[in-house]
């Protein structure tokens, strides 16, 4: 009886950690790919230096003016709104996982409460979006 329980618990732990192991392997592959590309381009790429090679290049247009020019505040507002919606997606993805998989012992909320929580979360972000729209953040005059 104890041997069967120990085997069952061991297989449960192996199944639980196998997902994390796959995620860790994926992270290591991505890290090795990124570092490998940088090292290969540095070692195999041309090492020419010169005035033209070291000059600033931005999409085929020569840079004009100073680098200390001020940007319009709308650039920053749109970037912050993008970050807000990006964070919203980062919160919705785990919520979808929990909403679809009610097998975990730490999920004690009923489905109705989970659904209402995401509705409130989305409503708060929608109010912020409508407020920014009303203030004219998205108008590029």
C-alpha positions as CSV (number, residue, x, y, z in Angstrom):
1,X,0.0,0.0,0.0
2,X,2.8,2.4,1.0
3,X,4.8,1.5,-2.1
4,X,1.8,2.2,-4.4
5,X,1.2,5.6,-2.7
6,X,4.9,6.5,-3.0
7,X,5.0,5.5,-6.7
8,X,1.8,7.5,-7.4
9,X,3.2,10.6,-5.6
10,X,6.6,10.2,-7.5
11,X,4.8,10.0,-10.8
12,X,2.7,13.0,-10.0
13,X,5.8,15.0,-9.1
14,X,7.5,13.9,-12.3
15,X,4.4,14.9,-14.4
16,X,4.3,18.3,-12.6
17,X,8.0,19.0,-13.1
18,X,8.1,17.8,-16.7
19,X,6.3,20.9,-17.8
20,X,8.7,23.1,-16.0
21,X,11.6,21.1,-17.4
22,X,10.3,21.7,-21.0
23,X,10.0,25.4,-20.2
24,X,13.5,25.5,-18.9
25,X,14.9,23.6,-22.0
26,X,13.0,26.1,-24.2
27,X,14.6,29.0,-22.3
28,X,18.1,27.5,-22.6
29,X,17.6,26.9,-26.4
30,X,16.5,30.5,-26.8
31,X,19.4,31.9,-24.8
32,X,21.9,29.7,-26.7
33,X,20.4,30.8,-30.0
34,X,20.6,34.5,-29.1
35,X,24.2,34.3,-27.7
36,X,25.3,32.1,-30.6
37,X,24.0,34.5,-33.2
38,X,25.9,37.4,-31.6
39,X,29.1,35.4,-31.3
40,X,28.9,34.1,-34.9
41,X,28.2,37.6,-36.3
42,X,31.1,39.0,-34.3
43,X,33.6,36.3,-35.3
44,X,32.5,35.7,-38.9
45,X,31.3,39.1,-39.9
46,X,33.5,41.8,-41.6
47,X,35.5,44.0,-39.3
48,X,35.8,47.1,-41.5
49,X,36.0,50.5,-39.8
50,X,35.8,53.9,-41.2
51,X,33.9,57.2,-41.2
52,X,31.0,56.0,-43.3
53,X,30.8,52.7,-41.5
54,X,30.7,54.3,-38.0
55,X,28.2,57.0,-38.9
56,X,24.6,57.0,-37.8
57,X,22.1,55.3,-40.2
58,X,18.4,55.4,-39.7
59,X,16.3,53.8,-42.4
60,X,18.3,55.3,-45.2
61,X,17.7,58.9,-44.1
62,X,20.7,61.0,-42.9
63,X,20.2,62.2,-39.3
64,X,19.2,65.9,-39.1
65,X,19.3,68.1,-36.1
66,X,20.4,67.5,-32.5
67,X,19.9,64.5,-30.4
68,X,18.6,66.6,-27.6
69,X,15.3,67.6,-29.3
70,X,12.2,67.2,-27.3
71,X,9.6,64.6,-28.3
72,X,5.9,65.3,-28.2
73,X,4.3,64.0,-25.0
74,X,1.8,62.0,-27.2
75,X,4.6,59.5,-28.1
76,X,5.0,58.7,-24.4
77,X,1.2,58.5,-23.7
78,X,0.7,56.1,-26.6
79,X,3.6,54.0,-25.3
80,X,2.1,53.9,-21.8
81,X,-1.3,52.9,-23.2
82,X,0.4,50.1,-25.2
83,X,2.1,48.9,-22.0
84,X,-1.2,48.9,-20.2
85,X,-2.9,46.7,-22.8
86,X,0.2,44.5,-23.0
87,X,0.1,43.9,-19.2
88,X,-3.7,43.2,-19.6
89,X,-2.8,40.4,-22.0
90,X,-0.2,39.1,-19.6
91,X,-2.9,38.9,-16.9
92,X,-5.6,37.4,-19.2
93,X,-3.5,34.5,-20.4
94,X,-3.0,32.9,-16.9
95,X,-6.6,33.7,-16.1
96,X,-7.7,31.7,-19.1
97,X,-5.6,28.8,-18.0
98,X,-7.1,28.9,-14.5
99,X,-10.6,29.4,-16.0
100,X,-10.3,26.3,-18.3
101,X,-8.6,24.0,-15.8
102,X,-10.4,23.7,-12.5
103,X,-8.5,20.7,-11.4
104,X,-5.9,22.5,-9.2
105,X,-6.5,22.4,-5.4
106,X,-5.5,26.1,-5.1
107,X,-8.3,27.2,-7.3
108,X,-11.2,27.7,-4.9
109,X,-13.2,30.4,-6.7
110,X,-16.3,29.4,-8.5
111,X,-16.4,30.0,-12.2
112,X,-18.9,32.9,-11.8
113,X,-16.5,34.8,-9.5
114,X,-13.6,34.2,-11.9
115,X,-15.6,35.5,-14.8
116,X,-16.8,38.6,-12.8
117,X,-13.2,39.3,-11.8
118,X,-12.0,39.5,-15.4
119,X,-15.0,41.6,-16.4
120,X,-14.1,44.1,-13.7
121,X,-10.5,44.1,-14.7
122,X,-11.4,44.7,-18.4
123,X,-13.9,47.4,-17.5
124,X,-11.3,49.3,-15.5
125,X,-9.0,49.2,-18.4
126,X,-11.8,50.2,-20.8
127,X,-12.6,53.2,-18.7
128,X,-8.9,54.2,-18.8
129,X,-8.9,53.8,-22.6
130,X,-12.1,55.9,-23.0
131,X,-10.6,58.6,-20.7
132,X,-7.4,58.8,-22.9
133,X,-9.5,58.9,-26.0
134,X,-11.6,61.7,-24.6
135,X,-8.5,63.7,-23.7
136,X,-7.3,63.4,-27.3
137,X,-4.3,61.2,-26.8
138,X,-4.9,59.4,-30.1
139,X,-5.3,62.5,-32.3
140,X,-2.2,63.3,-34.3
141,X,-2.8,66.8,-35.5
